Amino acid sequence: MDIRKLDTSDVEALLTAGHLFDEAPSADRARGFLASSGNHCLVAYIDEEPAGFVTGVEIAHPDKETEMLLYELGVDERWRGQGIGKALVAALEALARNRGLRGMWVLTEPGNAPALATYRSAGAEITEDAVVLEWRFADG
């Protein structure tokens, strides 16, 4: 397995990994995401084929140190259960540490057993003191 951090020259690589995302990314959105220095996309390859990805977004605030939000993790069904997700999470954690960030966090649903197992195996701890509230905007 080879994990690569994509940059602005890798829009095609991101689009090629589009089947791993919830919805296929557009070229414009991929380009915009990769152009921001606080956005990160790492793709795991097996035999030059995209097998998984993780995206991270740096979250900054005037009175806090910057943190990494693990925004999304996806692994092709054919490669699940083989440590790819854990390796991607570890690679994003290493990137966050190398950038001097305060920490890393992720949100997932309580019933998402595969995600919880992956994040726990990668060293994350569950906190019971968080509640997620959201606003939904039409077609956003």
LINNORKA-V280334 format. One record per residue. N is the residue number from 0. PHI is phi in whole degrees, 0 to 359 (NA if undefined). OMEGA is omega in radians with two decimals (999 if undefined). D_FIRST is the distance of its C-alpha to the first C-alpha in Angstrom with 2 decimals. Layout:
N:PHI:OMEGA:D_FIRST
N:PHI:OMEGA:D_FIRST
This chain:
0:NA:3.14:0.00
1:233:3.11:3.79
2:255:-3.11:6.62
3:239:3.02:9.90
4:272:-3.12:13.38
5:278:3.06:15.58
6:229:-3.02:19.16
7:297:3.10:22.34
8:274:-3.03:21.38
9:249:3.13:18.44
10:302:3.14:20.66
11:299:3.12:19.74
12:297:3.11:15.98
13:295:3.13:17.00
14:295:3.11:19.38
15:295:3.10:16.92
16:272:-3.04:14.93
17:304:3.14:18.42
18:295:-3.13:18.17
19:276:-3.09:16.08
20:274:3.08:19.03
21:301:3.06:22.35
22:226:-3.14:24.00
23:298:3.13:22.86
24:290:3.03:23.20
25:270:3.12:25.91
26:299:-3.13:25.63
27:295:3.14:28.23
28:292:3.10:26.59
29:299:-3.14:23.16
30:300:3.13:25.03
31:297:3.14:27.07
32:298:-3.09:24.24
33:291:-3.11:22.31
34:285:-3.12:25.68
35:275:-3.10:26.36
36:294:3.12:25.39
37:267:3.10:25.16
38:255:-3.09:22.64
39:224:3.06:18.88
40:228:3.09:16.10
41:245:-3.13:12.40
42:239:3.05:10.05
43:266:3.13:6.45
44:244:2.96:5.60
45:237:-3.07:4.98
46:51:3.10:7.57
47:65:3.10:8.83
48:253:3.12:9.74
49:299:-3.11:9.81
50:247:-3.13:8.82
51:187:3.12:10.18
52:210:2.96:12.10
53:219:3.02:14.41
54:242:3.09:17.64
55:227:3.12:19.92
56:229:3.10:23.52
57:285:-3.13:25.56
58:248:-3.13:28.86
59:242:3.10:31.80
60:212:-3.06:35.41
61:302:-3.09:38.45
62:248:-3.14:39.06
63:223:3.03:35.58
64:286:-3.11:32.60
65:291:3.11:29.64
66:238:3.06:27.05
67:257:2.98:23.69
68:266:3.00:23.86
69:285:-2.98:20.60
70:281:-3.12:21.80
71:205:3.09:19.43
72:229:3.11:16.22
73:216:3.10:15.11
74:229:3.09:12.65
75:306:-3.11:13.38
76:308:-3.12:15.66
77:296:-3.02:13.93
78:247:-3.12:10.86
79:291:3.12:13.11
80:80:-3.11:13.87
81:242:3.06:10.55
82:89:-3.12:10.04
83:292:3.12:8.07
84:301:3.13:11.48
85:299:3.13:12.24
86:295:3.11:9.31
87:295:3.10:10.43
88:298:3.12:13.95
89:297:3.13:13.55
90:293:3.10:12.29
91:292:3.08:15.31
92:299:3.13:17.51
93:299:3.10:16.77
94:299:3.13:17.61
95:298:3.12:20.75
96:297:-3.14:21.77
97:297:3.12:21.43
98:273:3.09:23.61
99:74:-3.12:26.13
100:283:-3.08:26.12
101:291:-3.08:28.14
102:181:-3.12:25.67
103:218:3.13:23.44
104:213:-3.10:24.47
105:212:3.02:23.71
106:248:3.01:26.01
107:208:3.14:25.52
108:283:-3.12:28.00
109:300:-3.12:29.43
110:269:-3.12:28.78
111:273:-3.07:25.07
112:302:3.12:24.06
113:299:3.13:20.31
114:295:3.13:20.12
115:301:3.13:22.41
116:296:3.14:20.48
117:297:-3.09:17.18
118:295:3.09:19.13
119:296:-3.12:21.15
120:294:3.12:18.31
121:270:3.03:16.99
122:104:3.13:20.53
123:285:3.07:22.51
124:245:3.10:26.09
125:280:3.04:28.15
126:251:-3.12:31.26
127:264:-3.03:34.28
128:257:3.12:36.09
129:229:3.05:34.57
130:229:3.13:35.80
131:258:3.03:34.32
132:238:-3.11:36.91
133:219:3.01:36.25
134:247:3.09:38.16
135:253:3.10:37.40
136:245:-3.12:38.53
137:301:3.06:39.29
138:52:-3.11:36.82
139:260:999:34.96
